[in-house]
Amino acid sequence: MKMTYRPKKIVEAFEYNKKWDEWARQGNWSPIGWRWVEAARGHRLDQLSSTNYLVIQRPHASVYHHSYGMISKFFKGLLEKKLYGTKCPKCGLTFCPPRAHCWNPGCGLQETEWVELPLRGEVHTFSIMAFSATPFLKTLPFILAYVRVEGCCTTVPTRLTNINPWEVYPGLKVNIHFVDSTKGDIMDLYCTPAETPDPSKCMMTAEGIERLKNDMRKVRDWVVRKFGEEAKPSVNI
């Protein structure tokens, strides 16, 4: 039986390119080619060895058609360059990313209410990315920060820019921004420092900072070799 999602009414739409329908039908998951390659192995960039790997080409394509359900307002807000969260009317906890029901055990899955949030927050934790999924390789290295939006009890994963990686620390105040062309996706958000970093809160030693700089240069050199000089890192190195 073929099942098709049919909404009662389309209120507003941005139509996707119909070519993706045909593209999705081409994937059959069977390998069509392979390479036996020599590449690096190791858990630190300054302690690498060489080994061999089998790399295969395996077509796989899917076009996902899905709803954001009860948290749709959050993603619609991103399209409108507004940041929304949800607040529990019982305990007052505010969630961003939103939760349709309160996760406080004492609230018995109380349904939450929508609130607009300020574009301010602070770094809860972060990673300095030297590797990533394919769509983000051109922008390596970059800082992935988990930001607690002001007034919220959960954190949002987002990029942190306009700061050296070794200057970041938990508690750093940040401003939250939207990209120019929003798509209703979490990648519509990024953040920048809202204050001058405090060197006394730096989590790295001088030796660690120097090693990090060297690692970032190696990553940058790899990106340039693979994608050309037009590829730009998101952090200063």
DAMO-V11872 format. One record per backbone hydrogen bond with DSSP energy under -0.5 kcal/mol. NH is the residue of the N-H (numbers start at 1). CO is the residue of the C=O. If there is no record, write none. Layout:
BEGIN
NH&CO + NH&CO
END
This chain:
BEGIN
6&4 + 7&5 + 11&9 + 20&17 + 21&18 + 22&18 + 23&19 + 24&20 + 25&21 + 26&22 + 26&23 + 27&24 + 29&59 + 32&57 + 33&57 + 35&55 + 37&35 + 37&53 + 39&37 + 39&51 + 41&49 + 47&44 + 49&41 + 51&39 + 53&37 + 55&35 + 55&53 + 57&33 + 58&56 + 59&30 + 64&62 + 66&64 + 71&68 + 72&69 + 74&71 + 75&71 + 76&72 + 77&73 + 78&74 + 79&75 + 80&76 + 81&78 + 82&77 + 84&82 + 85&115 + 86&95 + 87&113 + 88&93 + 92&88 + 95&86 + 102&110 + 105&103 + 107&104 + 108&105 + 112&100 + 113&87 + 115&85 + 117&83 + 120&118 + 121&174 + 122&148 + 123&172 + 124&146 + 125&146 + 127&144 + 129&127 + 129&142 + 130&128 + 136&133 + 137&134 + 139&136 + 140&137 + 141&129 + 142&129 + 143&160 + 144&127 + 144&142 + 145&143 + 145&158 + 146&125 + 147&145 + 147&156 + 148&122 + 149&147 + 150&120 + 152&149 + 153&94 + 156&147 + 158&145 + 159&189 + 160&143 + 161&159 + 161&191 + 162&234 + 167&164 + 168&165 + 171&123 + 172&169 + 174&121 + 175&192 + 176&119 + 177&190 + 179&188 + 182&180 + 188&185 + 189&186 + 190&177 + 191&159 + 192&175 + 193&161 + 194&173 + 195&173 + 199&197 + 201&198 + 202&199 + 203&168 + 209&205 + 210&206 + 211&207 + 212&208 + 213&209 + 214&210 + 215&211 + 216&212 + 217&213 + 218&214 + 219&215 + 220&216 + 221&217 + 222&218 + 223&219 + 224&220 + 225&221 + 226&222 + 227&223 + 228&224 + 231&228 + 234&139 + 234&141 + 235&141
END
